[in-house]
Amino acid sequence: MGVPDADGQGPPEGLPGLPPEWGRVVVPDDASALAEEARQVRRELRRARAAARRRPGSLRLGLPALILLVSVLITLAGLAAVTWPRTTRSGAPTVLPHAGAAPQPVGPLPALDLVGADDTPVPLRSLLPAMIILTDACACAEQVTTAAGAAPPGVTVVTVTAGRRAGAASVPGVRPLGDPAGGLRSYLHLSAQPGIAPALLVDRQGALVRLVPELGPLSDYGTDLARLAG
C-alpha cells in the first residue's frame, strides 16, 4: 500500500515518484497475485527474442561464410573452364605440330655469299631459280640425284654444307657450296638433324616458293620444282 514520503508528499495509495501517465500502481501484499502478469511478461520476452533471431541482423555471422563459399565456387568454375580440353568447331581434334617440324620461311631468300669448290665467293642469288638442299647433316645422295634429274632446264640444284669448304661434286649437275657462317640455316631457323636434308625452292625473283622440311620422294615437291622454270 502507498504511504506519503518523508516530506509528506506523494499519493496516499500506490508508489511515490512514478510518472503520472503510468496511472495508479498498487503493490499487492501477496506476491503470488503477480504470477499471471509474470507469465505474460515472459511470453512477450520470448516472442521478442524469436523475432530478433528472424531479423536480417541475425545473419551477420552467416553472410561472410556464404560470400566465401560463392567465391570458391566461382574460382573452381574458372579453373575448370581454362583447363577443360577443347575441340575445334568442326569436331575434328586439334593437331599439334611435330616437335621437330621446320618453321616456315620468314621472307625472301637473303643475299648471301657462299663459298664454291675453289674457295671463291658465290652470290647465292646469282644461281636463281634454284633448288637448294642443305646436306650438312645428311648427304642423302639418292634423294639429291632424284632432284637433280627432275630439275627442269634453267633451274640450278645446289647442295650447301656447313664450313668453309664446299662438299664434293658427287652428283652430276649439282653445284656444291659451303656456308662458313651458317647464315642460311640461321635465317630459316633450321637446326641440323642427322639423316634429314631440307630443301628450298626459290624462284628467279628470290622468293621462297616452298620449304621442304625433309627431302623425300619426288612426288612431295615435283610440281613446285617444275614451276620454278616458269
KOLKOL-500476 format. One line per field, with one value per residue (C-alpha): residue number from 1; x, y, z. Coordinates in steps of 0.001 Angstrom, whole numbers. Layout:
<bapas>
seq	(NUM|...)
xx	(X|...)
yy	(Y|...)
zz	(Z|...)
</bapas>
This chain:
<bapas>
seq	(1|2|3|4|5|6|7|8|9|10|11|12|13|14|15|16|17|18|19|20|21|22|23|24|25|26|27|28|29|30|31|32|33|34|35|36|37|38|39|40|41|42|43|44|45|46|47|48|49|50|51|52|53|54|55|56|57|58|59|60|61|62|63|64|65|66|67|68|69|70|71|72|73|74|75|76|77|78|79|80|81|82|83|84|85|86|87|88|89|90|91|92|93|94|95|96|97|98|99|100|101|102|103|104|105|106|107|108|109|110|111|112|113|114|115|116|117|118|119|120|121|122|123|124|125|126|127|128|129|130|131|132|133|134|135|136|137|138|139|140|141|142|143|144|145|146|147|148|149|150|151|152|153|154|155|156|157|158|159|160|161|162|163|164|165|166|167|168|169|170|171|172|173|174|175|176|177|178|179|180|181|182|183|184|185|186|187|188|189|190|191|192|193|194|195|196|197|198|199|200|201|202|203|204|205|206|207|208|209|210|211|212|213|214|215|216|217|218|219|220|221|222|223|224|225|226|227|228|229|230)
xx	(0|1258|2290|3452|7206|9387|8274|4665|4424|3025|-311|-1972|-2023|308|4037|5565|7674|6219|5187|1535|888|1531|-1653|-2304|215|-616|1770|-191|636|831|3415|1621|-1023|1506|2125|-189|1406|4875|3889|2573|5829|7909|5775|6307|10081|10226|8325|10721|13794|12311|11544|15109|16529|14443|15720|18447|20902|20935|22559|25587|27756|26459|26823|30673|30713|28219|30283|33423|31655|30412|33927|35425|32818|33448|37206|36794|34471|37028|39819|37659|36849|40537|41830|38947|40060|38577|37914|37562|34119|34206|34548|37973|40715|43352|46525|49698|52815|55598|58312|60916|58859|60724|59319|58032|60316|60037|60798|62660|65989|68711|71589|74217|77672|78643|81937|82489|84702|87696|87139|85780|82670|79467|76430|73525|71090|73190|72107|68355|65957|67299|66579|68898|69474|71133|73306|75494|73519|72798|74453|71250|72873|69888|67421|69818|70273|66490|66056|68844|67286|63854|65004|63823|66333|67442|66903|70117|70335|72647|73917|75053|77246|78474|82037|84370|84829|82160|81253|82449|80513|79324|76152|76336|74617|74702|76587|78205|78705|79891|78225|81029|78835|75770|73797|71242|70191|70219|67956|65497|65748|66608|68802|70764|69180|71016|69580|67481|68223|65751|65385|64378|62627|63436|62126|64100|62841|64352|61052|60895|58249|58399|60403|60598|61420|62778|63803|61868|60068|59794|56013|56342|57811|57954|55092|56615|60070|58703|57105|60455|61306|58303)
yy	(0|3510|5898|9538|10122|11715|15211|14227|14202|11555|9880|8219|4919|3466|4048|7519|9269|7444|9293|10309|8740|5294|5699|4220|1467|-769|-3349|-6265|-7727|-11250|-11588|-14665|-12307|-11197|-14718|-14266|-10932|-12539|-15343|-12785|-10794|-13953|-14839|-11366|-11614|-14999|-13573|-10613|-12906|-15110|-12053|-10774|-14083|-13751|-10255|-9650|-8747|-12369|-13348|-11215|-14235|-16453|-13883|-13846|-17648|-17574|-14997|-17098|-20224|-18410|-17049|-20542|-21957|-19170|-19768|-23515|-22899|-20546|-23094|-25806|-23591|-22860|-26412|-28274|-29848|-28174|-29282|-27258|-26186|-28748|-31507|-32555|-32950|-30259|-31370|-30148|-29646|-32181|-31010|-31360|-29694|-26980|-23459|-21676|-19175|-15614|-13753|-13826|-15553|-13413|-12059|-14478|-15124|-18778|-20484|-22506|-25540|-23295|-21201|-18270|-16435|-17290|-14998|-17333|-15121|-15449|-19107|-18496|-20087|-22901|-25844|-25501|-28652|-28449|-31567|-30854|-33351|-35879|-36345|-38096|-38888|-40820|-38006|-35384|-37436|-37709|-33957|-33186|-35478|-33889|-30239|-28516|-26689|-23369|-24473|-24941|-27682|-26565|-28517|-26491|-27783|-26026|-24743|-23000|-25957|-26983|-30630|-32842|-32737|-36316|-35872|-34668|-31350|-30311|-27218|-27797|-24751|-24115|-21853|-20765|-18676|-20918|-17908|-19916|-22167|-19227|-17195|-20071|-21054|-24605|-26760|-29663|-33041|-36264|-38086|-35124|-32837|-29953|-28187|-24714|-23958|-20386|-18658|-16269|-13217|-14651|-15603|-18795|-20768|-23676|-25071|-28871|-29893|-33284|-34206|-37309|-38740|-36586|-36635|-34440|-31457|-32279|-29962|-26937|-27761|-27763|-24341|-22716|-22679|-20521)
zz	(0|-713|2012|1879|1594|4275|3263|3390|-395|-2613|-3015|-98|-2029|-4701|-5247|-4910|-7545|-10650|-13812|-13713|-17154|-15644|-13667|-10289|-9346|-6447|-4971|-3556|-156|-1657|-4469|-5850|-7165|-9778|-11143|-14121|-15027|-14761|-17147|-19624|-19414|-20011|-23067|-24504|-23893|-25659|-28631|-28767|-28753|-31507|-33632|-33123|-34412|-37581|-38338|-41045|-38304|-37161|-40480|-39690|-38931|-41767|-44551|-44691|-44856|-47726|-49636|-49142|-50449|-53564|-54243|-54015|-56392|-58940|-58761|-59305|-62258|-63849|-63450|-64990|-67985|-68596|-68214|-69855|-73180|-76217|-79782|-82958|-84123|-86901|-84323|-85569|-82957|-82702|-84455|-82778|-84911|-84537|-82188|-84948|-87681|-89561|-89281|-92340|-94105|-92886|-96111|-99409|-99853|-98239|-100315|-99004|-100440|-100065|-100890|-104057|-104622|-105424|-102251|-104247|-103039|-104900|-104519|-103856|-105744|-108906|-109186|-109236|-109871|-107769|-105543|-102534|-100476|-97046|-96854|-93806|-91661|-94423|-97821|-98968|-102335|-103634|-102948|-104349|-107547|-107932|-107516|-109997|-112576|-112158|-112249|-115445|-117675|-116206|-112583|-110580|-107962|-105147|-102136|-99109|-96276|-93151|-93038|-95456|-97778|-100250|-100427|-103236|-106507|-106165|-108218|-111851|-112484|-108820|-107605|-104144|-101906|-98370|-95791|-93400|-91097|-91236|-92428|-94423|-91545|-89147|-91420|-91747|-88047|-89080|-86872|-88367|-87662|-88532|-91530|-92702|-95652|-96012|-99348|-100513|-103780|-104834|-107968|-110145|-108172|-104998|-103348|-101327|-103151|-100756|-97866|-97870|-94258|-95315|-98853|-99741|-102782|-105898|-105575|-102455|-104331|-108059|-109070|-107331|-108739|-112300|-111752|-110951|-114684|-115484)
</bapas>
